[in-house]
């Protein structure tokens, strides 16, 4: 009996030690709806869990894990990403702990990527705070570089294809925009502000927004709201440059 008790105790201790040493040994159970392989999908999940220990600790209150590819916005381009993914999960209706309570019953989405600045961010503040971050702020995670390695052929190919597509769309929008097509002008403001990696294009986007709001006769409330976004991230010097560009645009637009 004494020997049996010792063997049981040793077995329990070994199991506990294994649990502590391998917190992510269980299958992630994440639904992979991206172009990543299953191994890469699991690696992305494990890397996020490792970077945000609170997710690992509260895993029992989190369900419906999903990984999807998502389109790039200005935010991801600012980080030098050529592709981005979203990891989503649902929080229990009555979770344990205060960190999850404010987002109880909701779906949280973390955008993850590699590129020049690998890491993750959550737009919703109640989701970001689970990991001690602010909504929209990038949390650097160097190990996420595998998602979008700048040294890889795939990264360079995606950046080249993106640049070619951007140039094609700009070329198509310019003639009608300077011909005073209002929608084409809005499209140029959007493309320059959102679809380029080049800071100079951000100035051009702001310039078109300034032209639409200040120098045209068709601006609406949405155009004024867009202008705040198009110019909001620029310095005073860059806004001055955009203002001069807007005057140049006005001189070239057909009346």
N, C-alpha and C positions, 0 to 999 in steps of 0.2 A: 504493500500500500504506500509506504513511504517513497519507494522508487517511482511508483506511478505518479505520485503527487509532484515529485521533482521533474519528471519528464513533461508533465502537463504545464508546469510553471515555465520550464525552458521553452516549450513550444509557444506559449503565450507571449513571452518576452521577445522571441524571435519575430513573431508576427507583428508586434508593436514596433520593433526596430525597423522592420521592412516598410511599414506604413510611413514611418517618419522619414526614412531615407528616400522613398519614392512617392511623393505626394501626387504625382500625375500618372501613376502606373496604370490606372483604369483607362479604358477606352473613353475618348472624349465624348462620343455620341453626337458630334456636331454634324449637321446636315450640310454636306459640301455641294453648293450650287454654283461653284465658280469653275474656272478652267484649271485650277490647281489640282494636282494629284491628291489622292487620299492621304498620303504621307505628308505632303506639304500642308494640307488642310489641318491635320492633327498637330503638325509642328507650329502652325500659326496660333492655334488654340492654346497649346502648351506654353508658347512664348508669351502670349498675353497674360495667361494665368501666372506665369513666373514673374512678369513685370508688375502685375497688380495682385499682390498676395491676398487682398481682401476678397477678390473673386474666388480664389481657391478656398479660402476659409468659409465662405458663404455659399459654396457650390450647391448645397442641398436645397437652397431657396431659389435656385436659378434653373430654368428649363428651356426647352425649345431652342437650343443653340443652332445657329445657322451662319454659314459663311457664303457670301455672294461677292461677285465682282461689281464694282460701281464705277460710274463715269467720273472723270477728273473735273474738279472745279479749280478756281483760282487758288484756293487754299492748298490743295495737293501739289499744284504746279510750283507754288512758292517753296515747297519742301523738296523740289527736284524729283518728284515721283513721276514715273511714266505709266503707272497703273495703281489702282487702289482697290481695297477690299473692305467689306463691312462684316463684322462679327456681331450678331444680335442674339439676345436672350430675353426671356420673360422672367420677371420677378414675381415671386409668390404673392398672393393677396394679403397674407398675414406673415411676413417674414420675421425672423429673429433679428434683433439688433436695430439700432437707430439709423445706421448708414443706409439701409435698404428701405426704411419706412416711408420716406418721402416719395419714393418711386414704386411703391407697392402696387402690384397688378399691372405695371407698365412694361413696355418693351424698351430695352436700352440697346443702343447701337454704337459700337466703337469702330471708327475707321482706322485701318492699319495699312502700313506701307513701308517700303524700303527707300530706294533712291538716295539722294544726297543727305537727307535727314530722316533716317528710319525711326519709326515710333508709332504711336497711336493717339487718337483724340476722340472725345465724345462731345457732340454739340450741346446736348441737354446737360445743364449744370447738375441736376440731381443724379444723373448717371456718372458724370465725370467725378463728382465728389466721392463716389464709392472708392475711387483710386487716389483720392487726395489731390485731384486736379481741378482746374476751373474749366467751365464749358468752353469748348473750342480751342483750348490750349494744347499744343503738342507735348506729349510726354516722350522724351527721347528713349529709344530702345535699340541700341546698336545691333542686337541679335536678330532684329526684324529685317535686316538688309537682304536676307535671302529671298524675300518677297519681290525684290526689284533691284537687283544688284547692278549698280552703274557700270561695272566692268564687264557685264554679260552682253552677249550678242543681242539677246532679246530686248534689253533695255535700249541699246543704241538703235535697233530697228524700230521700236515703238516711238522713240523721240523723232526719228527721221520721218516716219509716216505721219506723225502728228503735225510736224512742221509743214510738210507738203500739203496736208489737208487744210491747215490754217491759211496758207498762202493762196490756195485755190478759192477758198470761200471769201477771202478779202478781195481778191481779183474780181470775183463775180459781183460783189456788192458795191464796189466803188463807182462804176459808171452810173447806175441808177441813183446812187446816193448824191453824187454831184449833179445829177439831173433833177434834183429836188424830190426824189422819192422818199417820203418820210419813213416808211418801214425799213428801207435799205439803210437810211441814216441811223436808225435805232439799232439795226443789226451790226453795223460797223462799231458803234459804241459798245455793244455787248461783246463782240468778238475780240476787240482790242483789250477790253477790260478783263475778260475771263478765259480766253482760249489760247493765250500766249504765255511763254516763259520769259519774254523779254520785257524789262522794265520800261523801255522806250515805248512799247506798245500800250502800257498802262497810261502813259501820258497822252497818247493818241486817243485812247478810249475816253479819258476825261475831257479832252478837247472836243470830241464829237458830242459828248453830253453837254458841255458848256454851250456849244453852238445850238443844240436842240432847245435848251432851256432859255438861253439868253438872247439868241440872235435869230431865232425862227419864230413863226407865228402860229405853230400848231402844238406847242408843248402842253402836256396835261399833268395832272398830279403825279401819275406814275413816273413820268419823265423826271420830275423834280426829285422824287424819291430815289430813282436810279442814279441821279447825279451825285447824291451823297455817297453812294457806294462806289461809283466810278472814280471819284476824286478823293474819297476819304482816307485812303492809305498813302497818299502822296505828300511829300514835303511842301513847304511854302514855295521853295524854288521850283519844284516840279509843277506845282499848280500855276505858277507864273508862266512857265513854258507852255503849259496846256492852254492858257488864256491866249497867248500869242498865236498858237496853232489854230485855235477856234476862230480868230479873226481871219487867218489865212484861208480856212475852210469857207467862211462866209463870202470871201471875195471870189471863190471858185464855183460856188453853187449857183446853178442856173436860177434866175428869178422868173 
